[in-house]
């Protein structure tokens, strides 16, 4: 039975590490390479946004799934014997990343796409004081902030995972229960 629990823990840990890699690497690559390259290479910001928007939407779906898995595996991996702070961080950071991805996908990308579609001409050609351009810039700053929050929560979760792995096993026997404590010796009152 102890061997089965150990292999289950290894499977959960592998799932946790895989989800953590997928929650961290694609957003970093997108933010550092894909988006800047698209806006640099393509002739207009509208064309770059048309390319980047669906990629970011799919990246948010991937992040939501990864953070959901990270919540479940974090809960399972910190079940017994883990410090309360470690368990709190292992379960709350995925929730933060999940909601950051939801906000980007559901609340920020659709209005950005709508503003670009309804703008009279190219956004690049509008004056800086145009209400559409001002609103688009605000949504873009919010999107960038939530995207940074998503990456930061994944990075913090990486640190928490490293800390979790450096903790000793919760039990010496490996059965998931703590080592048996010696029974207390009853105190006898000697009245002689």
DOMI-415902 format. One record per residue: residue in one letter; x, y, z of N, C-alpha, C in turn. Coordinates in Angstrom, 1 decimal. Layout:
N
+------+--------+--------+--------+--------+--------+--------+--------+--------+--------+
! keti !   n.xx !   n.yy !   n.zz !  ca.xx !  ca.yy !  ca.zz !   c.xx !   c.yy !   c.zz !
+------+--------+--------+--------+--------+--------+--------+--------+--------+--------+
!    A !      X !      Y !      Z !      X !      Y !      Z !      X !      Y !      Z !
...
+------+--------+--------+--------+--------+--------+--------+--------+--------+--------+
This chain:
192
+------+--------+--------+--------+--------+--------+--------+--------+--------+--------+
! keti !   n.xx !   n.yy !   n.zz !  ca.xx !  ca.yy !  ca.zz !   c.xx !   c.yy !   c.zz !
+------+--------+--------+--------+--------+--------+--------+--------+--------+--------+
!    X !    0.8 !   -1.2 !    0.0 !    0.0 !    0.0 !    0.0 !    0.9 !    1.3 !    0.0 !
!    X !    1.9 !    1.2 !    0.7 !    2.8 !    2.4 !    0.8 !    3.5 !    2.7 !   -0.5 !
!    X !    3.8 !    1.6 !   -1.3 !    4.4 !    1.8 !   -2.6 !    3.4 !    2.4 !   -3.6 !
!    X !    2.1 !    2.0 !   -3.4 !    1.1 !    2.6 !   -4.3 !    0.9 !    4.1 !   -4.0 !
!    X !    0.9 !    4.5 !   -2.7 !    0.7 !    5.9 !   -2.4 !    1.9 !    6.7 !   -2.9 !
!    X !    3.1 !    6.1 !   -2.8 !    4.3 !    6.8 !   -3.3 !    4.3 !    7.0 !   -4.8 !
!    X !    3.9 !    6.0 !   -5.5 !    3.8 !    6.2 !   -7.0 !    2.7 !    7.1 !   -7.4 !
!    X !    1.6 !    7.2 !   -6.6 !    0.5 !    8.1 !   -6.8 !    1.0 !    9.6 !   -6.6 !
!    X !    1.8 !    9.7 !   -5.6 !    2.4 !   11.0 !   -5.3 !    3.4 !   11.5 !   -6.4 !
!    X !    4.1 !   10.5 !   -6.9 !    5.0 !   10.8 !   -8.0 !    4.2 !   11.2 !   -9.3 !
!    X !    3.1 !   10.5 !   -9.5 !    2.3 !   10.9 !  -10.7 !    1.7 !   12.3 !  -10.5 !
!    X !    1.2 !   12.6 !   -9.3 !    0.6 !   13.9 !   -9.0 !    1.7 !   15.0 !   -9.2 !
!    X !    2.9 !   14.7 !   -8.7 !    4.0 !   15.7 !   -8.8 !    4.4 !   15.9 !  -10.3 !
!    X !    4.4 !   14.8 !  -11.1 !    4.7 !   14.9 !  -12.5 !    3.6 !   15.8 !  -13.2 !
!    X !    2.4 !   15.6 !  -12.9 !    1.3 !   16.4 !  -13.4 !    1.4 !   17.8 !  -13.0 !
!    X !    1.8 !   18.0 !  -11.7 !    2.0 !   19.4 !  -11.2 !    3.1 !   20.1 !  -12.0 !
!    X !    4.2 !   19.4 !  -12.1 !    5.4 !   20.1 !  -12.8 !    5.1 !   20.3 !  -14.3 !
!    X !    4.4 !   19.4 !  -14.9 !    4.0 !   19.6 !  -16.3 !    3.1 !   20.8 !  -16.5 !
!    X !    2.1 !   20.9 !  -15.6 !    1.2 !   22.0 !  -15.7 !    1.9 !   23.3 !  -15.4 !
!    X !    2.8 !   23.3 !  -14.4 !    3.6 !   24.5 !  -14.1 !    4.4 !   24.9 !  -15.3 !
!    X !    5.0 !   24.0 !  -16.0 !    5.8 !   24.3 !  -17.2 !    5.0 !   25.0 !  -18.2 !
!    X !    3.7 !   24.4 !  -18.4 !    2.8 !   25.0 !  -19.4 !    2.2 !   26.3 !  -19.0 !
!    X !    2.1 !   26.5 !  -17.7 !    1.6 !   27.8 !  -17.2 !    2.6 !   28.9 !  -17.3 !
!    X !    3.9 !   28.5 !  -17.4 !    4.9 !   29.5 !  -17.3 !    5.6 !   29.8 !  -18.7 !
!    X !    6.0 !   28.7 !  -19.4 !    6.8 !   28.9 !  -20.6 !    6.1 !   29.6 !  -21.8 !
!    X !    4.9 !   29.1 !  -22.1 !    4.2 !   29.8 !  -23.3 !    3.9 !   31.3 !  -23.0 !
!    X !    3.4 !   31.7 !  -21.9 !    3.2 !   33.1 !  -21.7 !    4.5 !   33.9 !  -21.7 !
!    X !    5.6 !   33.4 !  -21.2 !    6.9 !   34.1 !  -21.3 !    7.4 !   34.2 !  -22.7 !
!    X !    7.2 !   33.1 !  -23.5 !    7.6 !   33.1 !  -24.9 !    6.7 !   34.1 !  -25.7 !
!    X !    5.4 !   34.1 !  -25.4 !    4.5 !   35.0 !  -26.1 !    4.9 !   36.5 !  -25.8 !
!    X !    5.1 !   36.8 !  -24.5 !    5.3 !   38.1 !  -24.1 !    6.7 !   38.6 !  -24.5 !
!    X !    7.7 !   37.7 !  -24.6 !    9.1 !   38.1 !  -24.9 !    9.4 !   38.1 !  -26.4 !
!    X !    8.7 !   37.2 !  -27.1 !    9.1 !   36.9 !  -28.5 !    7.9 !   37.2 !  -29.5 !
!    X !    6.8 !   36.5 !  -29.3 !    5.8 !   36.6 !  -30.3 !    5.2 !   38.0 !  -30.5 !
!    X !    4.6 !   38.5 !  -29.4 !    4.0 !   39.8 !  -29.5 !    4.9 !   40.9 !  -30.0 !
!    X !    6.1 !   41.1 !  -29.4 !    7.0 !   42.1 !  -29.8 !    7.4 !   42.0 !  -31.3 !
!    X !    7.6 !   40.7 !  -31.7 !    8.0 !   40.5 !  -33.1 !    6.9 !   40.8 !  -34.1 !
!    X !    5.7 !   40.4 !  -33.7 !    4.5 !   40.7 !  -34.6 !    4.4 !   42.2 !  -34.7 !
!    X !    4.5 !   43.0 !  -33.7 !    4.3 !   44.4 !  -33.8 !    5.5 !   45.1 !  -34.5 !
!    X !    6.6 !   44.5 !  -34.5 !    7.8 !   45.0 !  -35.1 !    7.8 !   44.7 !  -36.6 !
!    X !    7.5 !   43.5 !  -37.0 !    7.6 !   43.0 !  -38.4 !    6.4 !   43.5 !  -39.2 !
!    X !    5.2 !   43.4 !  -38.7 !    4.0 !   43.7 !  -39.5 !    3.9 !   45.2 !  -39.7 !
!    X !    3.4 !   45.6 !  -40.9 !    3.4 !   47.1 !  -41.2 !    2.5 !   48.0 !  -40.3 !
!    X !    1.4 !   47.4 !  -39.8 !    0.5 !   48.2 !  -39.0 !    0.2 !   47.5 !  -37.7 !
!    X !   -0.1 !   48.3 !  -36.7 !   -0.5 !   47.7 !  -35.4 !   -1.8 !   46.9 !  -35.5 !
!    X !   -2.7 !   47.3 !  -36.4 !   -3.9 !   46.6 !  -36.6 !   -3.7 !   45.1 !  -37.1 !
!    X !   -2.7 !   45.0 !  -38.0 !   -2.4 !   43.7 !  -38.5 !   -1.8 !   42.8 !  -37.4 !
!    X !   -0.9 !   43.4 !  -36.7 !   -0.2 !   42.7 !  -35.6 !   -1.3 !   42.3 !  -34.5 !
!    X !   -2.2 !   43.2 !  -34.2 !   -3.2 !   42.9 !  -33.2 !   -4.1 !   41.7 !  -33.8 !
!    X !   -4.4 !   41.8 !  -35.1 !   -5.2 !   40.7 !  -35.6 !   -4.5 !   39.3 !  -35.5 !
!    X !   -3.2 !   39.3 !  -35.6 !   -2.5 !   38.1 !  -35.4 !   -2.3 !   37.7 !  -34.0 !
!    X !   -2.1 !   38.7 !  -33.1 !   -1.8 !   38.4 !  -31.7 !   -3.0 !   38.0 !  -30.9 !
!    X !   -4.2 !   38.6 !  -31.2 !   -5.4 !   38.5 !  -30.4 !   -5.9 !   37.0 !  -30.3 !
!    X !   -6.0 !   36.3 !  -31.4 !   -6.4 !   34.9 !  -31.3 !   -5.3 !   34.0 !  -30.6 !
!    X !   -4.1 !   34.3 !  -30.7 !   -3.0 !   33.6 !  -30.0 !   -3.1 !   33.8 !  -28.5 !
!    X !   -3.4 !   35.0 !  -28.1 !   -3.5 !   35.3 !  -26.7 !   -4.8 !   34.7 !  -26.1 !
!    X !   -5.8 !   34.6 !  -26.9 !   -7.1 !   34.0 !  -26.4 !   -6.8 !   32.5 !  -26.2 !
!    X !   -6.1 !   31.8 !  -27.1 !   -5.8 !   30.4 !  -26.9 !   -4.8 !   30.2 !  -25.7 !
!    X !   -3.9 !   31.1 !  -25.6 !   -3.0 !   31.0 !  -24.5 !   -3.7 !   31.2 !  -23.2 !
!    X !   -4.7 !   32.0 !  -23.1 !   -5.4 !   32.2 !  -21.9 !   -6.2 !   30.9 !  -21.5 !
!    X !   -6.8 !   30.2 !  -22.5 !   -7.5 !   28.9 !  -22.3 !   -6.5 !   27.9 !  -21.7 !
!    X !   -5.3 !   27.8 !  -22.3 !   -4.2 !   26.9 !  -21.8 !   -3.9 !   27.3 !  -20.4 !
!    X !   -3.7 !   28.5 !  -20.1 !   -3.4 !   29.0 !  -18.7 !   -4.5 !   28.6 !  -17.8 !
!    X !   -5.7 !   28.8 !  -18.1 !   -6.8 !   28.5 !  -17.3 !   -6.8 !   27.0 !  -16.9 !
!    X !   -6.6 !   26.1 !  -17.9 !   -6.5 !   24.7 !  -17.7 !   -5.3 !   24.3 !  -16.8 !
!    X !   -4.2 !   24.9 !  -17.1 !   -3.0 !   24.7 !  -16.3 !   -3.2 !   25.1 !  -14.8 !
!    X !   -3.7 !   26.3 !  -14.6 !   -3.9 !   26.7 !  -13.2 !   -5.0 !   25.9 !  -12.5 !
!    X !   -5.9 !   25.4 !  -13.2 !   -6.9 !   24.5 !  -12.6 !   -6.2 !   23.2 !  -12.1 !
!    X !   -5.4 !   22.6 !  -13.0 !   -4.6 !   21.4 !  -12.6 !   -3.7 !   21.8 !  -11.4 !
!    X !   -3.0 !   22.9 !  -11.5 !   -2.1 !   23.3 !  -10.4 !   -2.8 !   23.5 !   -9.1 !
!    X !   -4.1 !   24.0 !   -9.1 !   -4.8 !   24.1 !   -7.9 !   -5.1 !   22.7 !   -7.3 !
!    X !   -5.5 !   21.7 !   -8.1 !   -5.8 !   20.4 !   -7.7 !   -4.6 !   19.7 !   -7.2 !
!    X !   -3.5 !   19.7 !   -8.0 !   -2.3 !   19.0 !   -7.5 !   -1.6 !   19.7 !   -6.3 !
!    X !   -1.7 !   21.0 !   -6.3 !   -1.2 !   21.7 !   -5.1 !   -2.0 !   21.3 !   -3.8 !
!    X !   -3.3 !   21.2 !   -4.0 !   -4.1 !   20.7 !   -2.8 !   -3.7 !   19.3 !   -2.4 !
!    X !   -3.5 !   18.4 !   -3.4 !   -3.2 !   17.0 !   -3.1 !   -1.8 !   16.9 !   -2.5 !
!    X !   -0.8 !   17.7 !   -3.0 !    0.6 !   17.5 !   -2.6 !    0.8 !   18.1 !   -1.2 !
!    X !    0.0 !   19.1 !   -0.8 !    0.2 !   19.7 !    0.5 !   -0.8 !   19.2 !    1.5 !
!    X !   -1.4 !   18.1 !    1.2 !   -2.5 !   17.6 !    2.1 !   -2.1 !   17.3 !    3.5 !
!    X !   -1.1 !   16.6 !    3.8 !   -0.7 !   16.2 !    5.2 !    0.7 !   16.6 !    5.5 !
!    X !    0.9 !   17.2 !    6.6 !    2.2 !   17.5 !    7.1 !    2.8 !   18.7 !    6.5 !
!    X !    2.2 !   19.4 !    5.5 !    2.8 !   20.6 !    4.9 !    2.5 !   21.8 !    5.8 !
!    X !    3.4 !   22.7 !    5.9 !    3.1 !   24.0 !    6.6 !    1.9 !   24.7 !    6.0 !
!    X !    1.1 !   25.3 !    6.9 !   -0.1 !   26.0 !    6.4 !    0.1 !   27.1 !    5.4 !
!    X !    1.2 !   27.8 !    5.5 !    1.5 !   28.9 !    4.6 !    1.8 !   28.2 !    3.2 !
!    X !    2.6 !   27.1 !    3.2 !    2.9 !   26.5 !    1.9 !    1.6 !   26.0 !    1.2 !
!    X !    0.7 !   25.4 !    2.0 !   -0.6 !   24.9 !    1.4 !   -1.4 !   26.1 !    1.0 !
!    X !   -1.4 !   27.2 !    1.7 !   -2.2 !   28.4 !    1.3 !   -1.7 !   28.9 !    0.0 !
!    X !   -0.3 !   29.0 !   -0.1 !    0.2 !   29.6 !   -1.4 !    0.1 !   28.6 !   -2.5 !
!    X !    0.2 !   27.3 !   -2.3 !    0.1 !   26.3 !   -3.3 !   -1.3 !   26.2 !   -3.9 !
!    X !   -2.3 !   26.7 !   -3.1 !   -3.7 !   26.6 !   -3.6 !   -4.2 !   28.0 !   -4.0 !
!    X !   -3.7 !   29.1 !   -3.5 !   -4.2 !   30.4 !   -3.8 !   -3.5 !   31.0 !   -5.0 !
!    X !   -2.3 !   30.7 !   -5.2 !   -1.6 !   31.3 !   -6.4 !   -2.2 !   30.8 !   -7.7 !
!    X !   -2.6 !   29.5 !   -7.8 !   -3.3 !   29.0 !   -9.0 !   -4.6 !   29.7 !   -9.2 !
!    X !   -5.3 !   30.0 !   -8.2 !   -6.6 !   30.7 !   -8.3 !   -6.3 !   32.1 !   -8.8 !
!    X !   -5.3 !   32.8 !   -8.4 !   -4.9 !   34.1 !   -8.8 !   -4.6 !   34.1 !  -10.3 !
!    X !   -3.8 !   33.1 !  -10.7 !   -3.4 !   33.0 !  -12.2 !   -4.6 !   32.7 !  -13.0 !
!    X !   -5.5 !   31.8 !  -12.5 !   -6.7 !   31.4 !  -13.2 !   -7.6 !   32.6 !  -13.5 !
!    X !   -7.8 !   33.4 !  -12.5 !   -8.7 !   34.6 !  -12.7 !   -8.0 !   35.7 !  -13.5 !
!    X !   -6.7 !   35.8 !  -13.4 !   -6.0 !   36.8 !  -14.3 !   -6.2 !   36.4 !  -15.8 !
!    X !   -6.1 !   35.1 !  -16.1 !   -6.3 !   34.6 !  -17.5 !   -7.8 !   34.8 !  -17.9 !
!    X !   -8.7 !   34.5 !  -17.0 !  -10.1 !   34.7 !  -17.3 !  -10.4 !   36.2 !  -17.6 !
!    X !   -9.8 !   37.1 !  -16.8 !  -10.1 !   38.5 !  -17.0 !   -9.5 !   38.9 !  -18.4 !
!    X !   -8.4 !   38.5 !  -18.8 !   -7.8 !   38.8 !  -20.1 !   -8.7 !   38.3 !  -21.2 !
!    X !   -9.0 !   37.0 !  -21.1 !   -9.8 !   36.4 !  -22.2 !  -11.2 !   36.9 !  -22.3 !
!    X !  -11.9 !   37.0 !  -21.2 !  -13.3 !   37.4 !  -21.2 !  -13.6 !   38.9 !  -21.1 !
!    X !  -12.8 !   39.6 !  -20.4 !  -13.2 !   41.0 !  -20.2 !  -12.3 !   42.0 !  -20.9 !
!    X !  -11.1 !   41.6 !  -21.4 !  -10.3 !   42.6 !  -22.0 !  -10.1 !   42.4 !  -23.5 !
!    X !   -9.9 !   41.2 !  -24.0 !   -9.7 !   40.9 !  -25.4 !  -11.0 !   41.3 !  -26.2 !
!    X !  -12.2 !   40.9 !  -25.8 !  -13.3 !   41.2 !  -26.7 !  -13.5 !   42.7 !  -26.9 !
!    X !  -13.4 !   43.6 !  -25.8 !  -13.5 !   45.0 !  -26.1 !  -12.4 !   45.6 !  -27.0 !
!    X !  -11.2 !   45.1 !  -26.8 !  -10.1 !   45.5 !  -27.6 !  -10.4 !   45.2 !  -29.1 !
!    X !  -10.8 !   44.0 !  -29.4 !  -11.2 !   43.6 !  -30.7 !  -12.3 !   44.4 !  -31.3 !
!    X !  -13.3 !   44.7 !  -30.4 !  -14.5 !   45.5 !  -30.9 !  -14.1 !   46.9 !  -31.2 !
!    X !  -13.2 !   47.5 !  -30.4 !  -12.7 !   48.9 !  -30.6 !  -12.0 !   48.9 !  -32.0 !
!    X !  -11.1 !   47.9 !  -32.2 !  -10.4 !   47.9 !  -33.5 !  -11.3 !   47.8 !  -34.7 !
!    X !  -12.4 !   46.9 !  -34.5 !  -13.3 !   46.7 !  -35.6 !  -14.2 !   47.9 !  -35.9 !
!    X !  -14.5 !   48.7 !  -34.8 !  -15.4 !   49.8 !  -35.0 !  -14.7 !   51.1 !  -35.3 !
!    X !  -13.4 !   51.1 !  -35.2 !  -12.6 !   52.4 !  -35.4 !  -12.7 !   52.8 !  -36.8 !
!    X !  -12.8 !   54.1 !  -37.0 !  -12.9 !   54.7 !  -38.4 !  -11.5 !   54.7 !  -39.0 !
!    X !  -11.2 !   53.6 !  -39.7 !   -9.8 !   53.5 !  -40.3 !   -8.9 !   52.8 !  -39.4 !
!    X !   -7.6 !   52.9 !  -39.7 !   -6.6 !   52.2 !  -38.9 !   -6.4 !   52.9 !  -37.5 !
!    X !   -6.2 !   52.2 !  -36.5 !   -5.9 !   52.8 !  -35.2 !   -4.7 !   53.6 !  -35.3 !
!    X !   -3.7 !   53.1 !  -36.1 !   -2.4 !   53.8 !  -36.2 !   -2.6 !   55.3 !  -36.7 !
!    X !   -3.6 !   55.5 !  -37.6 !   -3.8 !   56.8 !  -38.2 !   -4.7 !   57.7 !  -37.3 !
!    X !   -5.3 !   57.2 !  -36.3 !   -6.1 !   58.1 !  -35.4 !   -5.2 !   59.0 !  -34.6 !
!    X !   -5.7 !   60.2 !  -34.3 !   -4.9 !   61.1 !  -33.4 !   -4.8 !   60.5 !  -32.0 !
!    X !   -3.8 !   60.9 !  -31.3 !   -3.6 !   60.4 !  -29.9 !   -4.8 !   60.8 !  -29.0 !
!    X !   -5.5 !   61.9 !  -29.3 !   -6.6 !   62.3 !  -28.4 !   -7.9 !   61.7 !  -28.8 !
!    X !   -8.0 !   60.8 !  -29.8 !   -9.2 !   60.1 !  -30.2 !   -9.7 !   59.2 !  -29.1 !
!    X !  -11.0 !   59.3 !  -28.8 !  -11.5 !   58.4 !  -27.7 !  -11.3 !   56.9 !  -27.9 !
!    X !  -11.4 !   56.5 !  -29.2 !  -11.2 !   55.1 !  -29.4 !   -9.7 !   54.7 !  -29.1 !
!    X !   -8.8 !   55.5 !  -29.5 !   -7.4 !   55.2 !  -29.3 !   -7.1 !   55.2 !  -27.8 !
!    X !   -7.6 !   56.2 !  -27.1 !   -7.4 !   56.3 !  -25.6 !   -8.0 !   55.1 !  -24.9 !
!    X !   -9.2 !   54.7 !  -25.3 !   -9.8 !   53.5 !  -24.6 !   -9.0 !   52.3 !  -25.0 !
!    X !   -8.6 !   52.1 !  -26.2 !   -7.7 !   51.0 !  -26.6 !   -6.4 !   50.9 !  -25.8 !
!    X !   -5.8 !   52.1 !  -25.6 !   -4.6 !   52.1 !  -24.8 !   -4.8 !   51.7 !  -23.4 !
!    X !   -5.9 !   52.1 !  -22.8 !   -6.3 !   51.7 !  -21.4 !   -6.5 !   50.2 !  -21.3 !
!    X !   -7.3 !   49.7 !  -22.2 !   -7.5 !   48.2 !  -22.2 !   -6.2 !   47.4 !  -22.4 !
!    X !   -5.3 !   48.0 !  -23.3 !   -4.1 !   47.3 !  -23.5 !   -3.2 !   47.3 !  -22.3 !
!    X !   -3.2 !   48.4 !  -21.6 !   -2.4 !   48.5 !  -20.3 !   -3.0 !   47.5 !  -19.3 !
!    X !   -4.3 !   47.5 !  -19.2 !   -4.9 !   46.5 !  -18.3 !   -4.6 !   45.1 !  -18.6 !
!    X !   -4.6 !   44.8 !  -19.9 !   -4.3 !   43.4 !  -20.4 !   -2.9 !   43.1 !  -20.1 !
!    X !   -2.0 !   44.0 !  -20.3 !   -0.6 !   43.8 !  -20.0 !   -0.4 !   43.6 !  -18.5 !
!    X !   -1.1 !   44.3 !  -17.7 !   -1.0 !   44.2 !  -16.2 !   -1.5 !   42.8 !  -15.8 !
!    X !   -2.6 !   42.4 !  -16.3 !   -3.1 !   41.1 !  -15.9 !   -2.3 !   39.9 !  -16.4 !
!    X !   -1.7 !   40.1 !  -17.6 !   -0.8 !   39.1 !  -18.1 !    0.5 !   39.0 !  -17.3 !
!    X !    1.0 !   40.1 !  -16.8 !    2.1 !   40.1 !  -15.9 !    1.7 !   39.5 !  -14.6 !
!    X !    0.5 !   39.7 !  -14.1 !    0.1 !   39.0 !  -12.9 !    0.0 !   37.5 !  -13.1 !
!    X !   -0.5 !   37.1 !  -14.2 !   -0.5 !   35.7 !  -14.5 !    0.9 !   35.0 !  -14.5 !
!    X !    1.8 !   35.7 !  -15.1 !    3.2 !   35.2 !  -15.2 !    3.8 !   35.2 !  -13.8 !
!    X !    3.5 !   36.3 !  -13.0 !    4.1 !   36.4 !  -11.6 !    3.5 !   35.3 !  -10.7 !
!    X !    2.2 !   35.0 !  -10.9 !    1.7 !   33.9 !  -10.1 !    2.3 !   32.6 !  -10.4 !
!    X !    2.6 !   32.3 !  -11.7 !    3.2 !   31.1 !  -12.1 !    4.7 !   31.0 !  -11.6 !
!    X !    5.4 !   32.2 !  -11.6 !    6.7 !   32.2 !  -11.1 !    6.7 !   32.0 !   -9.6 !
!    X !    5.8 !   32.6 !   -8.9 !    5.7 !   32.4 !   -7.4 !    5.4 !   31.0 !   -7.1 !
!    X !    4.5 !   30.4 !   -7.9 !    4.2 !   29.0 !   -7.7 !    5.4 !   28.1 !   -8.0 !
!    X !    6.3 !   28.5 !   -8.9 !    7.5 !   27.7 !   -9.1 !    8.4 !   27.7 !   -7.8 !
!    X !    8.4 !   28.9 !   -7.2 !    9.2 !   29.0 !   -5.9 !    8.5 !   28.2 !   -4.8 !
!    X !    7.2 !   28.2 !   -4.7 !    6.5 !   27.4 !   -3.7 !    6.7 !   25.9 !   -4.0 !
!    X !    6.7 !   25.5 !   -5.2 !    6.9 !   24.1 !   -5.6 !    8.3 !   23.7 !   -5.2 !
!    X !    9.3 !   24.5 !   -5.4 !   10.7 !   24.2 !   -5.0 !   10.8 !   24.1 !   -3.5 !
!    X !   10.1 !   25.0 !   -2.8 !   10.1 !   24.9 !   -1.4 !    9.4 !   23.7 !   -0.9 !
!    X !    8.3 !   23.3 !   -1.5 !    7.5 !   22.1 !   -1.2 !    8.4 !   20.9 !   -1.4 !
!    X !    9.2 !   20.8 !   -2.5 !   10.0 !   19.7 !   -2.8 !   11.2 !   19.6 !   -1.8 !
!    X !   11.6 !   20.7 !   -1.2 !   12.7 !   20.7 !   -0.3 !   12.3 !   20.3 !    1.1 !
!    X !   11.0 !   20.2 !    1.4 !   10.4 !   19.8 !    2.6 !   10.6 !   18.3 !    2.8 !
!    X !   10.9 !   17.8 !    4.0 !   11.0 !   16.4 !    4.2 !    9.6 !   15.7 !    4.0 !
!    X !    9.6 !   14.5 !    3.7 !    8.3 !   13.7 !    3.5 !    7.5 !   13.9 !    4.8 !
!    X !    6.2 !   13.9 !    4.7 !    5.3 !   14.0 !    5.9 !    5.5 !   12.9 !    6.8 !
!    X !    5.9 !   11.7 !    6.4 !    6.0 !   10.6 !    7.3 !    7.2 !    9.8 !    7.0 !
!    X !    7.8 !    9.2 !    8.0 !    9.0 !    8.3 !    7.8 !    8.6 !    7.0 !    7.2 !
!    X !    7.4 !    6.5 !    7.5 !    6.9 !    5.2 !    7.1 !    6.5 !    5.2 !    5.6 !
!    X !    6.1 !    6.3 !    5.1 !    5.7 !    6.4 !    3.7 !    4.2 !    6.0 !    3.5 !
!    X !    3.5 !    5.7 !    4.6 !    2.1 !    5.3 !    4.5 !    1.1 !    6.4 !    4.5 !
!    X !    1.6 !    7.6 !    4.6 !    0.7 !    8.8 !    4.7 !    0.3 !    9.2 !    6.1 !
!    X !    0.7 !    8.4 !    7.1 !    0.4 !    8.7 !    8.5 !    1.7 !    9.0 !    9.2 !
!    X !    1.6 !    9.8 !   10.2 !    2.8 !   10.2 !   10.9 !    3.3 !    9.0 !   11.7 !
!    X !    4.6 !    9.0 !   12.1 !    5.2 !    7.9 !   12.9 !    4.5 !    7.8 !   14.2 !
!    X !    4.3 !    6.6 !   14.7 !    3.5 !    6.4 !   15.9 !    4.2 !    7.1 !   17.1 !
!    X !    3.4 !    7.7 !   17.9 !    4.0 !    8.3 !   19.2 !    3.9 !    7.3 !   20.3 !
!    X !    4.9 !    7.4 !   21.1 !    4.9 !    6.5 !   22.3 !    3.7 !    6.9 !   23.2 !
!    X !    3.1 !    5.9 !   23.8 !    1.9 !    6.2 !   24.7 !    2.5 !    6.8 !   25.9 !
!    X !    1.7 !    7.8 !   26.4 !    2.1 !    8.5 !   27.6 !    2.0 !    7.6 !   28.8 !
!    X !    3.0 !    7.6 !   29.7 !    3.0 !    6.8 !   30.9 !    2.1 !    7.5 !   31.9 !
!    X !    1.1 !    6.8 !   32.4 !    0.2 !    7.4 !   33.4 !    1.0 !    7.7 !   34.7 !
!    X !    0.7 !    8.8 !   35.3 !    1.4 !    9.2 !   36.5 !    0.6 !    8.6 !   37.7 !
!    X !    1.3 !    8.0 !   38.6 !    0.7 !    7.4 !   39.7 !    1.1 !    8.2 !   41.0 !
!    X !    0.1 !    8.5 !   41.7 !    0.3 !    9.3 !   42.9 !    0.6 !    8.3 !   44.0 !
!    X !    1.7 !    8.5 !   44.6 !    2.2 !    7.6 !   45.7 !    1.8 !    8.3 !   47.0 !
!    X !    0.9 !    7.7 !   47.8 !    0.4 !    8.4 !   49.0 !    1.0 !    7.7 !   50.3 !
!    X !    1.9 !    6.8 !   50.1 !    2.4 !    6.1 !   51.3 !    3.4 !    6.9 !   52.1 !
+------+--------+--------+--------+--------+--------+--------+--------+--------+--------+
